[in-house]
Amino acid sequence: MTLRRLVVLIVAVVAICIVNVYHHALAVKYGYEIGRLQATNAQMQNSIAVLEGRVAMLGSPSRLRGENDRLQLGLVSPSRWHEAPTAVALARLTPSEPEIVER
């Protein structure tokens, strides 16, 4: 084996190692980018869910009134804010005794 072949072999091995390290660095970089984009995607999905809830709330106040009556929350519409809340709502706002939950 001549010196020239040995130098070419060493240069080829070093070049392969450099390419391998470069590809590994790219894989790490894009892995972090994917993680960041997934976190952004999750935040966007949460924002979409909140906005869809707001659209549903604004689009169907009668459904909300029905849920309010069904759950006995005692909520009043904005046109009746000057009125006092119902007894159920007052009981929830100012409990006289601590609630005991039996299971």
Secondary structure, 3 states (H helix, E strand, C coil): CCHHHHHHHHHHHHHHHHHHHHHHHHHHHHHHHHHHHHHHHHHHHHHHHHHHHHHHHHHCHHHHHHHHHHHCCCCCCHHHCCCCCCHHHHHHHCCCCCCCCCC
